[in-house]
């Protein structure tokens, strides 16, 4: 049997004449985060939480800012040349004080690291930064720095969501999120992910989100991407397809089924 890189096309044939130049398959993929971290406001860049189970956005009770970082491996989960139709991000918010707060996604402009630091307790104070960690002043502790303390990111939000009580929240799909992810897929060297910016105007506004290291798999960050790819066919005489479907052939435990739509 011919092997396929990511999916295979199958046909049920009936006699007749057909001429189809291409079909366009629409596929949905769920991707878990490849790295995440928190920028803990600290002039010396001493704190991080690269291997922790949570990341934060907003201000704590003492007025110290927390900014989340999140990135996804797109090249390893999406085919080159795919055209993205929609992008959503789902996070589980697991600790908060009462009150809704706006949390925005901003495209990060420099690469950053996830080291072995692992905060204890509720993780809001962080842990001593480890080699390769992102911190308030470092992209990679303690050898490389952000151009600006607190991270380098686009001033324009790609999406904003109001986050209130405990539970799951979804950002998008927005044209800006689709553009971000499409650009990262097309140019993997510029895939630095998003920074989560909370309400930094008020104390006690921080929201805690479950990271990719959280033990509960269902609560880990998930990027849901819908994309289309062209399935090319030769014009022929004889047997025409009466039915058509695609079977995904790319390992993805979070996407055991594939939704397909096609058109001539």
Helices and strands as residue ranges (DSSP letters): E 7-18, E 22-40, E 47-48, E 54-59, E 65-72, E 83-96, E 101-108, E 127-128, E 138-140, E 144-145, E 153-163, E 167-172, H 175-186, G 188-190, E 194-197, E 207-210, G 217-219, E 222-232, E 236-248
